[in-house]
Amino acid sequence: MALAFTSFDAASAEEAAGKPVAAVDQLPQGQDVSGTVIELAGWVVAAKDSQGYPFAVIDKAAAQILVFGGDGRLRGAAPGLFGSAIGDHAAPGVAGLALREIPGRDRTTPAGRFVGGFGPSIDAGRVLWVDYDSAVSIHPTATGVPAEKRPERLASPSPDDNRVTHGCINVSPEFYEQVIRPTFERGGVFYILPDATPMEETFPEFAQSLATKQRNGGRRARAARK
């Protein structure tokens, strides 16, 4: 597994983890999880930011989705597909457009903290809404338009070809059924890292906590040299 809970340096996160559990790992072999993802997941647990609900940390740049239970334990990690356009905000009115009507520049997966859950949709039945207002959901990859090669992109070891959707997040059908569906059956919180927007704007409380820890670490280092 590319990420272990023992990598969190927050003591409360380790306590919440308890005994190791078997998590579903679909990340490509040798692919690392960024330090920012590890820090953010640890902060969510330590600060109780998800309020006991399961949560996911989603890294668009690395095309990774990490899912945690309400107890803070890692449930699974897998690659994902995201909006074909680079951007961190949903265009006004995009939720009311048919897929074919969404301009290429507006096919973004927005960044931020979202509280979501399962609910009805007009054309896809019951779906897991990440952000209902911008019509962003997580769903299993389907063949859809063969030319898009979504299953092939998802199976690729590189994240460079994972930007192909209209804004929704795709995972493999196996990961969806084994991890996503049972974990978020009663809802959850989704933390989507930005493409370009500063972390201070996207996750201000996390950024402030991280800056405080870095300042404190610097003061300890200076004291040790005296």
Phi, psi and omega in degrees: 000130184291338181229128175243148183295334179293349177282346176287132181269359177277123184300321182294329178293319180293322178296320180294329183293324181064218180285147179301144177236153178287122180248150179282122181243107177250007179294145178304144182302131178084357181280127183274160171256135186292154177299327179295318178298316180297315180297317182294316179297318178296322179292319179304316181290312184296321182272357183055038185291334179272000175055039176085356178274153173298157182213163177229140172251123189239120183253103182294319183298320180268355181057047182236146175232123177244128187245133181235145176283174179296339177275001179088001181276142179292124178264329181178160178222138185202159172286158178219163173253145186225177182306140183291337180265140176282128180165158187243003180232150176273136179293142178304133177080000184295331182294338182268003183263148170291155183306316183293343182269351183282118179299150181306322183291342184259007181273063183256153168259110185295152178259156177135190179259123183232137174259118185225183180179177180287144178193172183285156172228164183289320190240356185231015180072217181276124183230163176268102179282126170275313177218101185298323184297327179255009177060037178260125180227167171254129177211160180292147179293134174240165180297324176051241176271111184307326183296336180285338177052047183298314178299322179292319177297319181294326181278348181295141180287347181259142176280356187293338183251020185265007178260099187212345186276176176276002179139335178287169181251126179252140172229171179293151177303324180294315180293323179298314183285324183280327188239303187298305185300308182292327182290319186255023181303327179250022177096174180181187183240139184236124180249109183253118181291148183280158172282313187223335181296138180301146178299328180299330179274323184282314180228075187299320182291320177296314181299320179295318178296319180294319179295320178297317180296321180292321177295317180296322178296321179295320179294321179295321180296320180293321180295325184291339183273353181283000000 
